[in-house]
Amino acid sequence: MISKILGNHKLSLLSLALLIASNSADANSFKFPDHTVLLNNAFFQQKVSGKVQSAEGPLTGATINVKGTSRSTSAGADGSFSIEAKNGDVLVINSIGYKTKEVTVAGSVVNITLETNDESLEEVVVTGYSRQKKTEVSASVVSIDQKTLKDVKSPNVSTLLQSKIAGVDVVSGSGRPGSNANIRVRGRNSINSNISPLWVVDGVIMHGTPNINPNDIETVSVLKDAAATTQYGSRGASGVIVVTTKRALKPGEHLFSFNLSSGISKFNPGKFKVMDSQQMWDLYQSFNNQNAIPNSINSDVLNTDFDWLENGTQNGGINDFSANYLGKTEETSIYASGNYYDEKGSVKGYDYNRLTGRLNIEHKLTKNLTFKPKINASYTSYEDRQHSLYDMYLNMPWDTPFYSDGSLKNTKVDDVLWYGRDNNNYLYDLQYNYGEGQTFDVQSNLDFSLKISDRFTFESMNSLTYYNQTTMSYTDPKSNSGLENKGSVSQFSDKRITRFFNQMLKYNERFGKHEVSALAAYEYSDYVYTSVGAAGKGISGGSQIVDNAANFLSQSGTKNDYAFQSGLIQLNYKYDERYNFQGSYRIDGASRFGANNRYGGFFALSGAWNIYKEDFFNVDQINLLRLRASYGEVGNTPTSLYASYSLYGLNGQYNGEPAAIPSQYNNKNVSWEKSRDVNLGLELGLFNRIDLTVDAYNKNTDGLLSYVRFPATAGWDGYWYNIGSINNKGLELAINARVLDPESPLQWNVGANWATNKNRVKSLKDGIDVPAGNKRYSEGRDIDSWYMRKWTGVSEENGAPLWEVVDAETGAVSTTSNYNKATLQFVGTSTPKYQGGINTSFLYKGISLTATFSYLHGAYTYNMGRELFDSDGAYPSYNQMVLSDDWSRWSPTNTIATHPVASYNNNSGSNKTSSRYLEDASFFRLRNVTLAYDFKPQLLSKLKLKSVNVFVAADNLWLSTKFTGLDPEAALFGDATSQYPSPKRVIAGVNFTF
């Protein structure tokens, strides 16, 4: 009987004897009194220890909780843990990316193996300083993985985000190799402060867009609302893009990967086409003042039909080669990569090269201390003999740059007939003059993580970046532009050093159905920039050294710096996988402000409710239903680094002595722009195949920083002042669907996103409109509102241009052909009504076909190029654009026309700035299509390969738009006259791993 009670546990004879004696001298009548502790170990609290691992190895940080109690712990670096529990207790084990497991304690040692949850792995989101499951995120955060990013074959990380995320507008400002895209998150919320998102790579704040190899990226998360961006403070006021680079996760894994691709890029003129020789002649014949045309322009011009654009563009070559190694042991994880990228532009004469290397290491120095050094280095260079886009378009087809023997004409010296207005054969100088540049960019981290206890972890991020750029411009003595100075050479060098330090204490505890995590951090960063340049004149042909010049020509140089320091507290609470709450508070200090307002405090609150996990929710068709809500405040700083200070220019002189000239007046009260952001979100999953996300937001920005100018007699130029406010509100939708049954051999996935943003200026200084070029800031209107004369068409009687006149007192509307009498008024906005993207993919037995589309509707852009190339004869010695099919020019036989009568040296003002050249920039674009094949594992195993993928990809193949310029997307951000459009690309490649 005693052995049955004791089970497998042994007691000392003394203990047994005392227990028996206390009850009865007769062992056969032995009974346990009610108050006696039972001897079976199921009733003893004990130290239970063990390891948590997966099929790939130990799981660091897994949480172990005794079900129904507050006792919890987390696994160490090697997966080991210990916790107080008794036999019969249930341990609940959780780890992100793995299925939750419950184990009943039946001894002092418990080893647990978790199964991979592929669905959860895909849902892990980097939310800034932490990682969360998607079902735990309460802010507006969107994360996309490397596979989704790499459908477009681009060397720049910024362009990879195009059309991927609702509310994130990504535009390639230039198609020149190496150029970065312009990005806006949820509209424009400032006039004179930064409106570009903050980039963060592996926890470190970057200066501008990072120069990294896209192949090194694991995930990219975009933080959109204040609840998400507050943790990055003032520099995250316009959104945050968080990049996480690759690292090895599976112990014993050693992978080598090689990616080789090559292709061509072709110049993409869009709808913009200039005239050939015959078309230009026909335009001249239509001029209504034939007597004004010079006698030298006769039918002989038709003997020449030179295509300047064809001569200056090419099929540029692209080569992209990269290799990486990924490996992990019990103590060390390594990711190392190298990449070489070379591209020759679709405009002749520009060659871009980039060499990058990255090394990420995680090494466990002790059981609790992990050392995490990282380094990323890039060296880029370019040679610039690029043909002039401006000259390629404006030069006349009647002019040829070559003599019959193939030599170049010197139109400035030779006695040649040249019809172009500027008498300029730009190719003559281009054969001699050129520029080149080199950039060395290094980002280094010396990070470490210390596990203080099961609940507390200290993480230290320490980064130093070094950027150095050198450029040289050479003007040969034989070139026309070098005649005056007998040749010249200039050299320029700039250097940027940034430091970033973040010291963070993290806390995590799980008790019962409750889980609490928190962090407290101190952050400091600074920036120092210096530049120096010099130019000399009078050089020997071929000399690139300024010191070899006979005389000094010019000098330049500057230095500027700034610093930030911040404190951050963040708290997360989760209950029973159903309710999630997050609160954060950050104090930011910036050197850009004066002592009175150097520091600003900003907070955010957010919560999420996982309705689908409630007991009362029982809808089989709905596998996910979540509500999110957030409110937060975040500051923004001016673009000026010294907004609160009095500034003097020290480049003046008086009587041969240096002199200081007053410029900016001080304002010690200049303060932060402050944005208040409300976000509501809904996430819905249907049939385990359809995912829908909806976000609505309202963002108010107050205290807009404006530069107030003094009268010319004041001595000072002006000062910075906080005045004005802007509101942005919008709606974002994203849907992804697995169209076919997951068991089907053919898989078809479709995704789409749509976003609309409404912008309004709420207040300005004294309510007075602020001019901004062809735009104007005005209360109650969009911040990007066009302000110019309104074009009303062409007079049917005489073909004269017509503009609108509005009577200031009565509001009566009439028309005039006198440009100066027309009324300046608001005529549209460059903010789109909505925009988004569509993606689709097919997969069948290793063959995949993907396509990505983007679209935009309702934005208007000013096609400034038409002032020159659609000038009705105002610039007769410039080539002119071919009229669109739905356009026509007025003539006595065509009185209902879109274009006025043309005349030689037209002075009617018809080509002056007006809404005539304001065009709808709406478009629908096929951004990328990729066909790929993954070889079968059975074949690869014989070759000792893990995977082989071959692909053919094409970018920017097709565009539907009414815009008559080169690229409607790029024109929204820049000048449509001489923009370098994004080229069409076709690239083939192979990726293999072993």
N, C-alpha and C positions, 0 to 999 in steps of 0.2 A: 504493500500500500504506500509506504513512504517513497519507494522508488518511482511509483506512478505519479505521486504529487510533485517530486523534485524534477522529474523529467530527466534531461541530460545535464542538469546543473548539479554541482557537488557542494555540500556544506561541510564545514569542519565538524568533527565529532563533538567538540565542545558545544558548538551552537546547537546541534541537534539534541544533545543531552539536556541542555538548559531548557529548550523549548518543550521537550517531553515532560521534564520534571515539573514545569510550571502548570501542567494540566493534570497529570495523573502518574502515579508510580507504576501503573499497569500500562505497558505499551499497547496492549491490545485494545484498550479503551481510549486511545489517543484521538483528540479532536482539536481543531484550531479554534481558538476563541474569536469572536467577531472582530476584535480590534487588532488581531495579529496580522502582520504583513505577510502575504502569501509568498511562498518561496519560488514559485514559478517565475521565470525571468520576464514574463509578460507583464508583471507588476513592478518591475525594477526600472528606473530611469537609468539609461546607460549612454556612453559615448559611442555613437554610430559613425563610422568613417568609411570612406570608399573613394571611388573615382567616377566622374561622368565623362563619357566619351561617345564618339560617333564611329561609324565605320572608317572614317578618315583619321581618327586620333582624338586626343583630349579636347574637351570643350571648356575653354577658359571663360569664367564669368557666368556659367550656368547657375540659376538660382534653385535652391533646395529649401522647401518649406514643409514643416510638419502640419499636415492638414488639420484644420480646426483650431490651430494655435497661432501664436504670434512668433514662434520660433522659426528663424530662417537663416540661411547663410548662402554664400556663393562659392563656386568652384575656383580654385587657384589656377596658376599658370599651367600646371600639369594636369588640371581636371580634378585634383584631390579636394576633399571636403571633410568636415566633421561636424556633428550636430547632436544635441541631446534628444534622445527618443527611446521609447521602450518597444518591446516586441508587440506587434499588433498595430502600432501606429502606421499611418500612411504618409509616405514622403511624396510630395508633388515636385517634379523637376521640370523646369522651363529653360529654354534657350532659344534665342531668335533664330529662325530658319529651321527649327526642328519641332517635331510633334511633342506636345506635353505628355509626360508619362507619370503614372502613379505606381509606387512600389510599396508593398507591405513589409515592414521591418520584421525580420525573423532571426536576428543575430546582430553582432557588433560590427560586421563588415557587410556593406552593400555596394556593389558595383553596378552601375547603370549604363546602358547603351541606348542612346536616342536615335530615332529614325529621322532621316531628312524629310522635311516638309517642303517639297518643291514650290508649292504655291506660296508659302510663307517667305521663302528665299526671295521670290520675285517682289514681295511686298515690303521688304526692308527699305526704309527711307532714311537718308542722311538729312537730318533736320538742323544742321549747324554743328554744334558741339556734341551732338549725341546721335545715336541711331535708334529708330523706333520702327515697330511694325506699322504698316499703313493703318491698321485698325486702332492704333494708339494715338495717331497724329490728330491734333485738334486745330492746328493752324492750316493756312493755305500753302501747301508744299506739293510740288510735282517732281517726281524723280524718274529719270529715264536711264536705261542701261547702255552699255557700250555697243551692243548689237543694234539697238535702235538708232544710235548716233551715227553709226558708220555706213548708213545707206548712201549718203552723199560723200563723194571722194574729194575731200578738201584738206589742205594742210593746216587750216586754222580752226581752232576749237570753237570760235564764235559763230562761224557759219553753219556748224553742225546742228544748231538748235532751230534752224529755219523751219517754220510750219509745224513744229513738234508739240508746242505747249500753248494752250489757250491763254490769251492775254499777254503773250510775250512776242513782241514785234521785232523780227530780225531782218535787217536789210543789208545786202552787200553794197556798200557805198562805192566800191570800185572793183573792177575785174582784174586789176593789175596784180600779178603774183605777189603773195605775201600780205595783201591788204586784209584788215580785219573788218568785220561787219559792225553796223550800228544796231544797238539793242535798246529797246524800251520795254519796261514792264508796267503794264496798266497805265499807259498814257504818260503825259508830261505834267509834272507837278511843281515846276519851278520856272522862273524866268532867268535868273542869274546864278543859280546854283547847279550842282551836278545833276544830270537827269539820266545818267548811265548807271546800270547796276554794278554792284561791287562783286569782284571775283575773289573767291577763296579757294585755295588749293591745299588739300590735306590739313585744313585748319588754319592756314596762314593767309592773312589778308594780302592781296596782290596790288601792285600799282598798275592799273589798267588791265587790258586783256593779257592773260599769261601766254608766253611763247612756249608751249609744250606740244609734244607729239600726241596727236589724237589716239594713237594706238595704245598709249599708256593709261588711258582713262578707263576706270571701272564703271563709275556712275556720275551723273550730273543731276543735282537737285536745284530747282529754282524756288526760292522763298519769296512769296508774293505779298503777303499781308504783314501788318505791323507785328502781329503776334509771333511771326517767324523771324522777321528781320531785326526786331528790337535787340536781340542778343549781339548783333553786330553794330548797333548804335548808329551814329549820324551818317556813317559812310554807306549804310544799307538803306537809306531813305528811299532810293529808287529801285529797290529789289536787290536780292543777293543770289549769285550763282555759285553753288558749292560743288567743286570738282574733287572727286576721290580717285586717286590713282590705284593701280593694281598692287596686290600683295598676295603672297602664297598663303593658303588657308589650310591645306591638307598635309599633315606630317607624312613624310615618305614620298611626297610628290615631287618629281623633277621633270620639268617640261621645257623643251626648246621649241620656239616658234619662229618661222620665217615668213615674211610677207613681201611679195614682189609684185609690183604693178607698174604699168606703163601705158601711156595714151597720148592723145592729142587734144588741143583746145582750139576752137575756131571762133573768130570774131563774130559777135552777135549783134548786128545793127538794129534789130527789132524792125519797126515799120519805117524808120527814118532812112530815106534815100535821096541823094542829091542828083541833079540832072546830068545827063550825058550831053555831048556836044550838040546834037540835033535838038534836044529839048530846051537847051539854053538859047539856041538860035530862035526857036519858036517863041520863047518868052520875049526876046528882044523885038520880034516882029509884032508882038501884041502891044508894045508901048504906044501910048497915044500921042507922044511927042517925038516922032521919028527924026525930026530935024536936029534934035539934041544929041543924037547918037554920033560919036566920033566916026570919021570916015575910015579909020583904020579897022573898024569892025564891019567886015563885009562877009560875003559867003565863003571867003577863003578860010574862015575859022573852022569850017566843017572838015577841013583836011586833017585836023588834029582832034583826037578823042581820047585823052589820057585819063585813066581811072586812078586818081590819087589814093583812094581808099584801098583798092585792090593792091596797089603797089606798096602800101604801108602796113598791110596786115598779112597774117600767115597762119598756117596750122602749127601752133606752138607745141613743143614736146613736153611731156610730163613723165618723170621717173620718180618712183617712191619705193625705197628699199628699207626694210626694218627687220630687226631680229631681237628676240628677248628670251630671257631665261627666268623661270619661276620655280623655286624649290623651297622645301621646308623640312627641317628635322625637329626633334623634340624641343630644341633650344633656339634654333635660328631659322628665320624666314628671310628669303632674298627674292627681290624682283629687280632685274637688270635689263636695260633695253638700249638699243641704239637705232638711229634712224637717219637716213639720207634722203633729202627731197630736193629735186631740181625741176624748175619749170621755166620755159621760155614763153613769154607773153604772146597773146594772140595779136597784139600790136608789135611790130618788129622792133628789135633793139633793146628789149629788157629781159635780162637773164637773172633769175633768182635762185639762190642755193641756201639750203639750211641743213645743218648737222646738229642733231640733238642726242643727248645721252641722259639716262636716269638710273639711279641706284637707290632702292628702298630696302632698308634692313630693319628687322626686329630681332633682337637678341636678348635672351633671358640671362642676365648676369647672375642673378640669384632667383630663388623661388618666387620672390615678390617684386623684384626690380627688373624692368624691361627697358632696354636701350633701343631707341628708334631713330637712328640717323637717316637722313634723306638728302639727296643732291640731284638737282636737275640743271643741266647746262646746255646751252644752245649757241651755235655760231652761225650767223646768217651773213650773206654777202650778196651784193647785186652789182651788175654792170649796166649802166643806163646810157644807151644810144637810141632811146625810144623815139619813134616817129611822132610828130605832133598831130594829135587828133584834130585839134582846131584847124591847122593848116590843111590837113587831108580833106576836110569837108569844105573849107571856104575857097581853096584854089580852083581856078577855072579849068574845065575840061579842054579848053582851047590852048592851054599851055602845057608843054612837055618839059620835064626837067633835064632831058638829055639831048645832047647833040647827036647827029647821025652816027658818029664814031663811038657813042656810048659814054662819053665824058659828060660831066655835069655842067650845066650852064651856071655862070656867075651873073645873076641878073643885076647886081649892084655895080658891076664893072663892065661887063661885056655889053656890046651894042646889040641887044636882042629885043625883039618885040615881045612884050609880056602883058597879057590882058588883066592879070590879077591886080587888085587894088594896091596891095602892099609891095608889089614888085619884088616878091620874095620866093626864091626857090630854096625852101628850108633844107632840102637834101644837100645843098652845097656845103653849108656849115656843119651839117650832121656827119659828114665824112671825116671831119677833123675833131669836133668837140664831143666830149663825153663826161660822164660822172661815174663814180663808184663809191661804195660804202661797205662797211663791215660793222657788225654788232655782236658783242660778246655778252651773254646774259646768263647769270648763275643764280639759282635759288638753292640755299642750303639750310637744312634743319638739323638741330641737335636736340632731339626730344627724348623724354623718358617718362615712364609710368611706374609709380610705386604703389603697390597694394599695402596699405597701412593695416587694414583689418578686413574682416569679411564685409564690412559696411562702407569703409572709406578707402578711396583711391586718390592719389595725387598725380596729376598729369602736368607735365611741363613742356611747352612748345617754345622753341627759341630759334628764330630764323634770321638769317642775314642774306640779303640779295645784293648783287653787284651787276650794274648795267653800264656798258661802255660802247659808245658808237663813234665811229670816225667816218667822215665823208670827204671826198675830194672832187672838185669841179675843175675841168681843164678847158680853156679856150685857146685854140691854136692861133699863132700870129697870122697864118694864111687865111683864116676864116674872116668873113665880113664883120662879125661881131668882135673879132680880135684886132681889127685894124687900128682903132683909136688908141688902145693901150699897148699895141705891139704884143698882143697875147697876154693872158693872165692865168693865174692858178690860185685857187682858194682851198683852204683846208679848215675843217671844223671838227671839233671833238666835244662830246658831252659825256658826263658821268653821273650816275645816280646810285646812291647807296641807301637802302632801307633796312631798318631793324624792326623786328617784331618779337615781343615776348608775351606769353600768356601762361600764367600760373593758376592752375585750377584744382580745386578740391571737390571731389564727387562723392556723393553719398547714395546708397541704395539699400533698401530694406523691404522685405516682404513678410507680412504676418497675416495668416489666414487669407481672406479674400482681398486684403489691402496690399498695395505696393506703393512705396514712396521713394522718389529719387530727387536729388537736389544737387546743385552745383553752385560754387562761389568762385569767382575768378577776378584776378587783377590783370589788366592788359596795358601794355605800353608799346607805342610804335613811333618811329621818327623817320624823316626823309631829308636827304641833303642832295641837292642838284647843283652841278657846276658845269659851265661850258666855256669854251674859248675858241675863237676863230680868227683867221688872218687871211688876207689876200694880197698878192703882189702882181705887178704889171711889168711888162718888158721881159719876156722869157725866151729862152731858146726852145725851138720846137721839140716837143716830147718831154720837157721837164715838168715833173709833178711836185716839186719842192718849192715852197714859198720863199725860202732863204736864197734860192737861186735867182729870184726875180731882181731886176735892176732897181725897181722902186717899190716902195710900200704903197698899197692901194687902200686898204681898209682894215679895221679890227673890230672884234665883237667879243663879248664875254658877259657872263652873268652868274649869279649864285642865289639860290633860294632854299628855304627849308621850312619844315613844320613838324609838329609833334602832337600826338594824341595820348591821353591816358584815361583809363576807364575802369570802373568796377561793375561787376555783374553778379546778380543773384537770380537763380531760376529754381523753381520748385514744380515737380510733377507728382500727381497723385492718380492712382488707378485703382478702381474697385471692381473686382469680380469680372474682369474683361468686358465690363459693360459701360463704365463711366470713366472718363479721362479728363483731367484738369491740368492746366499749366499756367503758372504766373511767373513773370520776370520783371526785374527792375534793373535799370542800368544808369549809371552816372558817367557822362562823357565830359572830358575836358579837352579843349582844342586851343592851340596857340594862335589860331586865326582871330580869336576874339580878345577884347580887352579885359582888364581885371574885373569889371563890373558884371560881366556875363560869360566868363570863361567856361563855367560848368553848367551843364544842363542835365536834368533827370527825366527819364522816360520809362514808362511801364507798359506791360501788356498782360491781358488775361484771355484765356481761351478754354473751351471745353468741348467735349464730344460725347455723344450718347450712341452706343452700339445697340440699337433697338432690336436688331435681329437676334441678339443673345438673351433677350428677356424671356422668362418662362411663359409669359402670356402670348408671345409671338410664335405663331405656328403656321407659317405660310410656306409650303413646300417650294413654290415657284420663286420665292425671294431668298437668295442665299446671303445677301448683304443689304443692310439698311442702316445708315449712319447719319446723324446730324452733327454739324460743327458750327460753332459760333466763336467769334473773337473780337476783341477791341484792344487797340494799342496806340501808343504815341511814339513817334520817332523824330529826331531832329535832322537838320540838314545844314551843311556849311557852305559859305560862298566859294566861288571859284577863285577869288582873290585870296592869296595866302596871308595878307596883312590888312584885312578889312577894317580893323578898328584903329589903325595907326596913322599918324601923319607921315607922309612919304615925301621925300625930296629926290629929284633927279640930280645926280652928281656928275653928269656928263656935259655940263655947261662950262663956260669960261668967261672971265672978265679981266681985261687988261693983261692977258697972258697967264692968269692964275685960275685954278679950278674954282668953279662956282656951283652952288646948290640952288636948284630951281624948285619952288613948291609945286607939288602936284596934288596928292590926295590929302584931304583934311581928316583929322581924327574924329572918331565917335566911339567913346568908351562904352556906350550903351548898346552898340550893335550886338544883336543876339541871334539865336538859332531860329531858322525856319522850323516850324513844328507841324507835323502831319498827324492827324487823328483818323484812324482807320477802323471801320467796322466791316466784318466779313461774315457771311452766312453761307454754309456749305451743306450739300446733300450728296450722299454717295449711295448708289443703288446697284445691286447685283441681281440679275434675273437668270434663272435656269442654269446657273453656273457657267453661263456662256456670254452674257451681256453685262457690261459694266458702264454705268452712267455716273458722271460727276457734274454737279452744278454749283457754281459759286456766284454770289452777288456781293458787291462791295460798295462802300461809300467812303471816300477819302477827302478830308478837308485839310488844306495846307494854309496855315496862317503865318503872318510875319514875314512875307516874301521880302527877300533881300533885293533892294534896288539901289542903283547908283544915281544919286541926285546931283545934278551939275549946277555949279554956281555961275552967275553972270561973268562975262569975260573980264570985267573990271575988279573981280574979287581977289585976284592973285592966285587963289587955290582953284583947282580944277573941279572938285566936288567931294562928296563923301558917301559912304554906305549907310543905308537906313532901312529899318524893318517896317514895311508898309505893304498892305495888300494881301489878298487871299485867293486861293484857287480851289475848285471842287472837281474831283473826278469820281464818277460812279459808273458801274458797268455790270455786265452779266457775262459769265463764261460757262461754256458747256463742253464736255468731252465725253465721247462714247467709244467703246471698243467692243467688238462682237466676234465671237468664234462662230462663223455662219454654219459650218457643217459639223456633224456629229464628231466628237473627239476620237471616236473609234474608226472613223472613215479613213481610208488610205490617202484621200485627198483632203487637205486642210486649207480652209480659206478664212483669213482674218481681215476684218475691216475696222478702221479707226477714223474718227473725225473730231475736230475741235472747232469751236466757233466762239468769238468774243466780240463784244461791243463796249465801247467806252465813250461816255459823254463828258466833255470838259467844259467848265465855265469859270471865267474870271469873276470872282465875287466882289472884290474891292481893290482899288488902286489909290495912290496918294492923291488926296483932294478930289477923288473921282475923275481925274483928268486922264484922257487916253494917252498912251505912250507909243510913239511911232517905233516901228521895227522893220525898216526897209520897206518891202512891198506888203508887209503885214502891220497889224496894229493891235495892241493890247487895249481892250475896252471892257468895262464892267458889263456883265451879263452875256458876254460872248466867249466863244472858244478861244483859247490862248493862241491858236494857230490860224487866226482869221485873216484872210486876204483883204487888203484895202487899196483900191485903185479905181480908175475910171471904168465904167461899165459899158462894154461894147454892145451895141444893139443891131449891128449888121451893116448892110450896104444900101445906099440910096438907089432905088430903082430908076430914078430919073437920070442921074449922071454918074453913078458908080462911085460916089464919094463915100468915105467912111462915116459911120454914125456912132455917136456916144450918147449916153443918157444925161439929161440935166434934170435935177430935182430942185424945185423952188424951196428955199430954206424956211419960208414963212407958211406957205400954203400946202407944201408937199406935192404940188402938181408936177407931173412928169412930162418932159418933152425931149427932143433929140437935137443934136448939133453936129456939124461937120468940123467945128473948131475945137481942137483937142484941149486948148487952154480953158475953154468955157465949160467943159464937161465936169460933172460933179464927182469928187472923190467919195467913194462909199464902200461898204462891206459887200463882198461879192462871193463869199464861199470860205471853206476851211480845208486845210490839208489833213485834218483828223478823219480817219475812215469811219463810216457808219458801222461796219463790221468787217472782220477778217478771220482767217483760220487756215486749217490744213486738213487734208484727207490722205490716209495711207491704206494700202491694201497689200496683202501678200498671199501667195499660193504656195503650197508645199506638197510635193508628190514624189515619194520614193527617192529622196535626196535631191530632187530638183526644186529650186525655189525661184519664184518670180515676185519681186516687190516693186511697188510704184508709190511715189509720194507727190502729192499735189498741194499747191498753196493758192490762196485767193484773198482778194481785198476788194471792198466795194465802198464807194461814196466819198473818196478822198480826191481833192483837186490839187494839182501841182502846176506851177507856172513854168511853161516850156519856153524859157528865156532864149533858147537857140533860134526860135522863130523870129525874134526881133531882127536877126541877121539873115537867116536863111529863108524867111517867108516875108520879105520886106516890101513887096509890091514895087520893086525898082529902086528903093532908097539906097540899096547897096548893090548897084549893077555890076560891080567888078568882083563880087563874091558869088560863088556858086549858090544856087537856090534849091530848095527841097522840092521834090516831086509832089504835086497835090494829091491828097487822098481821093479815093474813088467818089466819095460823096461831097467833094468840094468842087467849086467851079469859079471862074473869074468873070467879072462883069464885062460885058461888051454890048454894043448897040443891039446885038441879036440875042443876047443872054442877059436880060435885065434882072432876073431873080437869081442872085448869086451869093456865095459865101465870101468871096474875095473882091476887094475894090478894084477899080480900073488901075492898071499898071502903067507907070511912066518912068522914063529914064531920070535918075536922081530925084525920085519922088519926094516931095516935101509936104505932103498932106498930113504927116504925122500918123498915118495909119499903122505904122509898125512900132509906135511908142507903147510904153507899158499900159496895158489895159486888160480887161477880162477876155479879150479876143484870144489871148495866148494861155488862158487858164483852162487846163484840160482835165477831163475825168481820168484819174489814174487807176481806175478799177481794172482788175486783171484776174485771170485764172491761168495758172502755170503748172505744167508738168515739170516738177523740180528734179526728179530722179526716177530712173527705172533700172533695176538690176536683175540680171539672170545669173543664177549660181548653181553649182552642183557639188554636193558632198559625197565623196567616194565611200563605198560600203566598208564597214569595219572588217568584214571577212577578208577583203582584199588587202586592206592596210596592215592587218596583223602579220601577214606574210612578209611585208616589207618593213616591219617593225616601226610603223608609223601610227600615231594616235588619230590624226585627222588630216584630211587634204580637202581643200575647197578651192574651186576655180570659179571665176566670175567675169562678167562683162557688165559694165555700168555706164550709164549716160546721164549727164546733167543738163538741165535747161534746154531740152530738145524742142519744146513747144510752148507758145504763149498766145493767149487770146486777150486782146485789149483794144480799146479805142485810142489809146495814147499814141501820138504820132512821133514821139521822140525815140531815143534808144532803149530806155528801160524805165517803165513807170515806177517800179519799186525804188530804184536808186534815185530817181528824180525827186521823190518826196523828201529826200534828205539833202540834196545838193543841186548843183547847176546842171541843167539838161543840155548845155551847149557843148561841153567838151568832156563829159563823163566817160569813163572807161567801163563799158558794160560788162556784166558777167558773161564769160564765154560759154559756148556749148562745149561740153567735154565728153569724150568717149575713152574709157579706161578698161583695160583687161588685166587680170592679175591672178595670182595663185597664193594661197595661204596654207602652210603645212606645219604640223606639230609632231614632234617625236620625243 
